Amino acid sequence: GNLDLRETQHDVDFPVAENFAVRLPGRATDSDGYQTNVAPGPLDGDELGGGSQQSGRLSAVWKVSEHVENYTILTWDDMEMDGRAHVLEAVNPVILARYQPGISAALARAQRRDVNEIESDLGQTSEVDVWGIFNTTTADLGGDLTLKSIIGYRDLEAYEVVDLDATAIPELLSSDQTTTPEHG
């Protein structure tokens, strides 16, 4: 695809026994960036907007008896992106006049720049790792009565660095966030 986009998918279904089946789908995507950092300094020439994603899922259906079925799903997703830089469309001239000349000049440069050329003082990134397990057990109790138990757990870890100001001015409207599960 465009920007060296490569995507692969697979899906394997196999019966283990007459009353037990397993399915294993997966997907991987990789692409190059489409934005080039033109800020002078160590990040000059870095590409943003590309990255890789992988995901997989394992599901199993077990027909325990004629009246009881157990469906379990295990999921995993991993994403590492080179960030996508913000592009400044316009700056209010009244607001612009309030800033010191260096900031005003940087904002003026940023609003005239092509969307594929950005100026950033940060190595922008977005990394997410998620896994989960889910179970649904259904029991037919006879007549119009069905008992269903649905339980699940999901674990998320994320780290993101974003430069919101579209300039190479250090620490002006930048964000560095980490998300991790709480363990008690």
Backbone bond lengths (Angstrom), bond angles and torsions (degrees), N, CA, C in turn:
res aa  C-N    CA-C-N  psi(-1)  N-CA   C-N-CA  omega(-1)  CA-C   N-CA-C  phi
1 G - - - 1.436 - - 1.523 110.71 -
2 N 1.314 116.17 -174.75 1.453 121.91 176.79 1.526 110.37 -59.04
3 L 1.327 115.97 148.76 1.468 123.04 176.71 1.531 111.41 56.23
4 D 1.331 115.87 38.86 1.468 122.41 179.91 1.529 112.72 55.39
5 L 1.327 116.63 38.68 1.454 121.23 176.00 1.523 109.20 -68.67
6 R 1.326 115.72 126.74 1.458 122.45 176.96 1.517 107.53 -127.48
7 E 1.323 115.76 127.68 1.458 120.13 -178.98 1.521 109.65 -133.92
8 T 1.316 116.29 132.98 1.460 120.97 176.06 1.523 108.45 -128.65
9 Q 1.320 115.12 145.56 1.456 121.43 177.07 1.521 108.71 -137.41
10 H 1.295 115.82 148.19 1.457 120.25 173.40 1.522 108.90 -142.60
11 D 1.300 115.60 157.65 1.455 121.55 179.27 1.518 107.49 -153.38
12 V 1.313 116.83 118.92 1.452 121.72 -179.40 1.528 108.30 -121.45
13 D 1.314 116.15 123.89 1.466 122.59 174.85 1.519 107.50 -114.59
14 F 1.331 116.07 132.54 1.455 117.03 175.64 1.522 110.57 -150.28
15 P 1.336 115.05 133.61 1.464 119.46 175.12 1.527 109.29 -79.77
16 V 1.319 116.50 131.17 1.457 121.26 178.95 1.536 109.45 -90.98
17 A 1.309 115.17 -39.41 1.466 122.53 177.32 1.527 107.06 -148.60
18 E 1.303 116.03 176.72 1.467 120.16 -178.74 1.527 111.87 -60.54
19 N 1.314 116.65 -31.02 1.462 120.59 -176.88 1.536 112.97 -112.77
20 F 1.354 117.95 14.95 1.464 120.93 -176.53 1.531 109.66 -144.21
21 A 1.342 116.67 124.49 1.465 121.43 -179.86 1.525 109.71 -133.42
22 V 1.339 115.28 150.19 1.464 122.00 -178.54 1.521 108.80 -128.17
23 R 1.321 115.55 144.02 1.470 121.80 176.73 1.522 107.78 -130.89
24 L 1.350 116.60 136.39 1.466 121.83 -179.03 1.526 110.12 -133.96
25 P 1.351 118.01 92.18 1.458 120.39 172.78 1.536 110.59 -95.82
26 G 1.329 115.96 156.27 1.456 120.96 177.25 1.515 110.63 -155.28
27 R 1.329 115.33 162.73 1.460 120.79 -178.18 1.523 109.30 -152.02
28 A 1.342 115.75 142.09 1.463 121.24 175.06 1.530 108.27 -137.19
29 T 1.319 116.00 136.47 1.464 122.09 179.50 1.522 108.59 -134.69
30 D 1.338 116.54 134.67 1.467 122.55 175.70 1.520 108.23 -134.91
31 S 1.330 116.65 143.04 1.471 119.82 176.12 1.518 110.07 -152.58
32 D 1.336 114.96 155.07 1.458 121.15 174.83 1.520 108.68 -82.94
33 G 1.307 116.11 166.99 1.455 120.60 178.73 1.512 112.65 -78.68
34 Y 1.319 115.78 162.41 1.464 121.49 178.77 1.524 111.89 -120.92
35 Q 1.325 117.76 -3.39 1.457 121.65 177.42 1.526 108.66 -116.18
36 T 1.321 116.73 138.61 1.460 121.52 178.16 1.520 109.25 -113.50
37 N 1.320 116.29 130.03 1.456 121.63 178.41 1.534 108.15 -78.47
38 V 1.326 116.98 119.59 1.465 121.86 -178.92 1.525 112.23 -105.61
39 A 1.337 116.74 10.04 1.464 120.00 179.04 1.522 109.70 -69.47
40 P 1.330 117.81 135.51 1.462 119.16 178.08 1.523 110.21 -64.90
41 G 1.308 116.00 142.83 1.458 119.74 178.66 1.515 111.97 124.96
42 P 1.330 116.32 -165.34 1.468 120.62 -173.13 1.531 114.34 -66.18
43 L 1.326 118.77 -20.45 1.465 120.73 -178.74 1.524 112.80 -93.93
44 D 1.342 117.26 -0.60 1.469 121.40 -179.61 1.533 109.51 -59.22
45 G 1.320 115.94 126.15 1.454 121.20 179.21 1.522 114.36 94.39
46 D 1.323 118.32 -10.49 1.473 120.12 177.07 1.521 109.98 -60.15
47 E 1.322 115.75 141.59 1.462 120.47 176.51 1.516 109.20 -100.14
48 L 1.326 115.61 137.55 1.461 122.39 178.72 1.523 109.30 -122.00
49 G 1.317 115.56 159.46 1.458 120.68 175.75 1.515 114.00 98.42
50 G 1.313 118.22 -3.30 1.465 121.05 178.15 1.513 110.16 -107.78
51 G 1.312 115.44 -177.01 1.450 118.72 177.00 1.511 111.77 156.31
52 S 1.315 114.72 -164.82 1.460 119.73 -179.31 1.526 110.21 -139.85
53 Q 1.324 114.14 149.44 1.460 121.79 177.27 1.525 107.92 -138.59
54 Q 1.324 115.59 137.57 1.448 121.72 173.94 1.520 107.70 -132.08
55 S 1.321 115.52 142.90 1.457 119.28 176.08 1.515 109.27 -147.71
56 G 1.307 114.76 150.15 1.448 120.75 178.22 1.515 109.91 -147.35
57 R 1.308 114.46 158.66 1.455 119.94 -178.69 1.527 107.77 -148.74
58 L 1.292 116.16 134.13 1.451 121.93 175.18 1.522 106.66 -120.64
59 S 1.325 116.05 120.97 1.462 118.31 178.09 1.521 109.05 -126.03
60 A 1.318 115.54 145.37 1.460 121.88 -178.92 1.524 109.09 -136.24
61 V 1.331 114.94 135.51 1.462 121.27 176.55 1.526 107.12 -117.55
62 W 1.331 114.44 124.87 1.456 120.58 179.54 1.519 108.63 -122.17
63 K 1.302 115.59 115.40 1.466 121.80 176.26 1.531 105.57 -86.21
64 V 1.340 115.85 89.77 1.460 122.68 -174.30 1.529 110.98 -60.01
65 S 1.325 115.44 -43.57 1.466 121.58 177.19 1.521 107.40 -152.74
66 E 1.302 115.75 -174.74 1.466 120.40 178.95 1.526 111.47 -61.89
67 H 1.326 117.03 -25.25 1.460 121.20 -174.03 1.532 114.28 -113.83
68 V 1.336 118.72 -5.16 1.473 121.24 -176.11 1.529 110.03 -127.61
69 E 1.353 115.38 129.10 1.463 120.95 177.41 1.522 109.07 -129.15
70 N 1.338 116.32 138.52 1.459 122.84 179.73 1.524 108.31 -120.92
71 Y 1.339 116.13 126.15 1.472 121.84 -178.85 1.518 107.50 -123.88
72 T 1.350 117.75 117.46 1.462 122.69 -177.15 1.529 109.82 -120.87
73 I 1.328 116.06 137.59 1.463 122.29 -179.48 1.529 108.67 -128.88
74 L 1.333 115.81 132.55 1.458 122.82 173.13 1.528 106.41 -118.96
75 T 1.344 118.12 124.83 1.468 121.79 -177.45 1.523 110.52 -121.47
76 W 1.334 114.94 152.67 1.459 121.46 176.26 1.527 108.27 -148.08
77 D 1.335 116.40 133.46 1.461 122.83 177.39 1.524 108.34 -136.80
78 D 1.334 115.70 136.39 1.460 121.59 178.39 1.528 107.93 -135.64
79 M 1.329 116.98 128.34 1.463 121.36 -179.46 1.517 108.90 -133.37
80 E 1.324 115.87 132.37 1.466 122.13 173.16 1.519 107.09 -132.91
81 M 1.325 116.33 107.57 1.462 122.07 -177.92 1.527 109.62 -112.12
82 D 1.326 115.55 150.18 1.460 121.39 178.61 1.520 111.44 -82.55
83 G 1.272 117.27 15.75 1.453 121.70 -179.28 1.516 111.35 76.50
84 R 1.285 115.89 160.23 1.463 122.53 173.59 1.516 105.46 -128.66
85 A 1.310 115.45 118.64 1.461 119.48 -175.16 1.517 111.10 -78.46
86 H 1.299 115.20 146.78 1.457 120.90 175.32 1.523 109.33 -73.55
87 V 1.306 115.13 147.98 1.462 121.25 177.48 1.521 107.14 -118.17
88 L 1.317 115.82 125.30 1.457 121.88 -177.44 1.525 109.84 -80.11
89 E 1.314 117.12 121.48 1.461 121.61 -179.22 1.532 112.14 -86.36
90 A 1.327 116.92 -43.65 1.460 119.71 -176.69 1.526 109.67 -158.67
91 V 1.324 114.63 155.53 1.458 121.41 176.71 1.522 107.12 -129.86
92 N 1.313 116.08 133.03 1.458 121.11 176.69 1.533 108.07 -66.61
93 P 1.351 118.71 120.24 1.470 120.36 -177.42 1.524 113.60 -58.65
94 V 1.315 117.81 -30.76 1.469 120.83 178.69 1.531 109.32 -66.48
95 I 1.325 116.58 -43.50 1.459 120.82 178.18 1.524 109.89 -67.15
96 L 1.328 116.48 -42.07 1.455 122.38 -178.86 1.528 111.58 -57.87
97 A 1.323 117.19 -38.62 1.459 121.78 -178.34 1.528 112.42 -65.82
98 R 1.323 117.73 -21.90 1.468 121.52 -178.36 1.527 112.59 -75.34
99 Y 1.316 117.56 -22.03 1.468 121.24 -176.03 1.522 111.10 -85.84
100 Q 1.310 114.94 160.39 1.447 120.09 175.33 1.523 109.84 -65.70
101 P 1.330 118.81 157.23 1.467 121.91 -174.19 1.527 114.73 -54.20
102 G 1.335 119.08 -37.92 1.472 121.32 -179.48 1.517 112.11 -62.86
103 I 1.333 116.58 -42.55 1.465 120.41 178.97 1.527 109.77 -69.63
104 S 1.317 117.36 -42.45 1.468 121.16 179.22 1.519 111.07 -59.45
105 A 1.331 117.52 -44.25 1.468 121.14 -179.54 1.528 110.83 -65.32
106 A 1.342 116.71 -40.90 1.472 120.09 179.62 1.523 111.35 -65.04
107 L 1.327 117.74 -41.51 1.461 121.05 178.21 1.526 111.15 -66.77
108 A 1.317 117.21 -39.24 1.470 120.77 177.82 1.530 110.84 -63.71
109 R 1.337 117.45 -41.86 1.479 121.06 176.66 1.519 111.00 -62.06
110 A 1.320 115.46 -43.78 1.466 120.76 -175.87 1.524 112.11 -64.50
111 Q 1.321 117.82 -36.64 1.470 119.22 -177.01 1.528 112.42 -76.55
112 R 1.306 118.93 -14.21 1.468 121.19 177.94 1.525 112.29 -99.43
113 R 1.312 117.36 -2.66 1.457 121.73 -173.32 1.528 111.88 -80.76
114 D 1.343 116.27 149.67 1.459 122.86 174.45 1.528 109.42 -65.60
115 V 1.330 117.72 148.92 1.470 121.03 -177.18 1.525 113.11 -64.09
116 N 1.320 118.10 -18.00 1.459 120.76 179.34 1.525 113.11 -92.43
117 E 1.333 117.15 -5.42 1.458 122.07 175.21 1.516 107.63 -118.11
118 I 1.307 115.84 121.15 1.467 119.33 -177.95 1.521 108.67 -125.66
119 E 1.308 114.48 167.77 1.462 121.64 178.70 1.521 106.11 -127.64
120 S 1.320 117.01 117.65 1.464 120.32 -178.05 1.521 110.52 -143.57
121 D 1.331 115.46 141.50 1.460 121.10 178.05 1.525 112.04 -93.66
122 L 1.339 116.89 2.18 1.462 120.54 -176.63 1.522 112.00 -120.97
123 G 1.321 116.04 148.64 1.461 121.15 169.78 1.515 107.54 -81.43
124 Q 1.323 116.96 86.83 1.459 121.41 -173.06 1.523 111.00 -68.57
125 T 1.322 114.73 140.08 1.459 120.47 -179.33 1.514 110.38 -153.83
126 S 1.302 115.30 159.86 1.453 122.25 173.80 1.527 106.78 -144.45
127 E 1.322 116.46 118.22 1.456 121.78 -178.79 1.527 108.68 -127.23
128 V 1.329 116.20 127.94 1.461 121.30 -178.56 1.528 108.71 -135.69
129 D 1.329 116.56 132.99 1.456 122.58 175.16 1.528 107.04 -130.49
130 V 1.342 116.32 120.65 1.464 121.61 -176.33 1.522 109.05 -132.55
131 W 1.307 116.39 137.20 1.457 120.03 170.38 1.520 107.80 -140.30
132 G 1.308 115.60 156.27 1.451 119.43 179.91 1.513 111.70 -157.04
133 I 1.319 114.94 159.89 1.464 121.27 175.13 1.529 107.33 -135.70
134 F 1.324 114.62 136.03 1.461 121.08 -175.68 1.519 108.63 -137.48
135 N 1.324 115.86 145.03 1.461 120.29 179.53 1.521 109.69 -140.44
136 T 1.329 114.59 134.86 1.453 121.66 173.36 1.520 107.26 -125.94
137 T 1.319 116.19 120.75 1.461 121.57 176.01 1.515 107.80 -116.08
138 T 1.322 115.41 127.71 1.461 121.62 -177.50 1.522 109.10 -119.86
139 A 1.320 116.14 130.64 1.469 121.28 178.18 1.521 108.67 -125.13
140 D 1.325 116.36 124.63 1.460 122.50 175.81 1.525 106.87 -84.71
141 L 1.326 116.47 112.34 1.460 121.24 -175.78 1.526 112.46 -90.71
142 G 1.320 115.89 1.85 1.462 119.70 178.96 1.516 111.28 98.88
143 G 1.320 114.96 151.42 1.465 120.01 -178.18 1.514 109.48 65.14
144 D 1.313 117.13 -132.53 1.462 122.42 178.48 1.527 112.08 -100.27
145 L 1.331 117.49 17.22 1.456 121.25 -174.06 1.533 111.48 -104.52
146 T 1.348 115.33 125.90 1.462 122.31 177.09 1.522 108.33 -132.03
147 L 1.325 116.38 135.32 1.460 122.06 175.76 1.517 107.42 -106.69
148 K 1.344 116.12 129.37 1.458 120.39 -179.36 1.519 109.14 -130.75
149 S 1.339 116.04 129.08 1.453 122.38 176.69 1.526 107.75 -113.96
150 I 1.336 116.51 125.45 1.463 121.60 179.51 1.530 107.50 -125.10
151 I 1.333 116.22 119.85 1.459 120.64 178.42 1.522 108.62 -133.13
152 G 1.326 116.34 157.00 1.454 119.25 179.21 1.516 111.65 -164.95
153 Y 1.319 114.22 160.90 1.461 121.80 176.32 1.515 107.83 -144.61
154 R 1.331 117.01 137.00 1.456 121.68 177.57 1.529 108.87 -133.14
155 D 1.340 115.96 137.92 1.458 123.03 -179.71 1.533 107.98 -120.41
156 L 1.315 116.99 129.61 1.466 122.07 -177.12 1.519 110.02 -129.33
157 E 1.330 115.54 132.31 1.456 121.92 170.34 1.518 107.06 -129.93
158 A 1.332 116.88 131.12 1.460 120.57 -177.53 1.522 110.30 -143.32
159 Y 1.328 114.78 148.30 1.456 121.98 175.52 1.522 107.19 -140.46
160 E 1.330 116.32 131.63 1.466 119.50 -176.97 1.522 110.28 -144.26
161 V 1.332 115.14 135.78 1.464 122.25 173.47 1.515 106.51 -122.07
162 V 1.339 116.60 123.55 1.461 122.08 -176.86 1.525 109.49 -132.00
163 D 1.329 115.57 135.67 1.464 122.36 175.01 1.527 106.66 -105.52
164 L 1.336 116.92 105.69 1.461 121.62 -172.72 1.527 114.68 -84.89
165 D 1.336 118.19 -16.47 1.465 119.91 -171.93 1.524 114.18 -89.83
166 A 1.325 119.07 -9.10 1.473 123.76 179.03 1.524 112.69 63.83
167 T 1.346 116.12 26.88 1.468 120.46 176.68 1.525 109.29 -134.42
168 A 1.328 115.27 169.76 1.463 120.73 177.64 1.525 111.75 -95.28
169 I 1.315 117.50 19.47 1.463 121.01 178.17 1.534 107.67 -78.16
170 P 1.332 117.31 120.11 1.466 120.28 -175.14 1.530 113.10 -58.43
171 E 1.324 114.17 133.67 1.463 123.99 171.72 1.523 115.04 59.14
172 L 1.319 118.24 22.48 1.457 120.62 173.42 1.523 106.65 -95.46
173 L 1.302 117.21 113.91 1.464 123.53 -179.54 1.533 112.63 51.77
174 S 1.322 115.89 55.42 1.457 119.98 175.80 1.523 109.00 -118.10
175 S 1.319 115.44 158.37 1.455 120.59 -175.68 1.520 109.55 -138.28
176 D 1.316 116.65 136.18 1.460 123.99 177.04 1.531 105.42 -131.77
177 Q 1.350 117.58 111.28 1.451 120.79 -173.72 1.527 111.42 -126.68
178 T 1.327 116.03 140.61 1.454 121.59 175.44 1.515 107.50 -127.78
179 T 1.338 117.00 134.60 1.453 123.08 177.18 1.515 107.23 -123.45
180 T 1.334 116.65 123.44 1.457 121.44 176.56 1.527 108.34 -136.89
181 P 1.327 116.72 153.74 1.466 118.72 178.10 1.518 110.70 -70.20
182 E 1.304 115.35 149.05 1.473 120.15 176.26 1.517 109.06 -86.21
183 H 1.307 115.31 132.40 1.465 119.88 176.28 1.519 107.20 -117.63
184 G 1.326 115.73 130.76 1.452 118.28 -174.59 1.453 116.05 -110.93
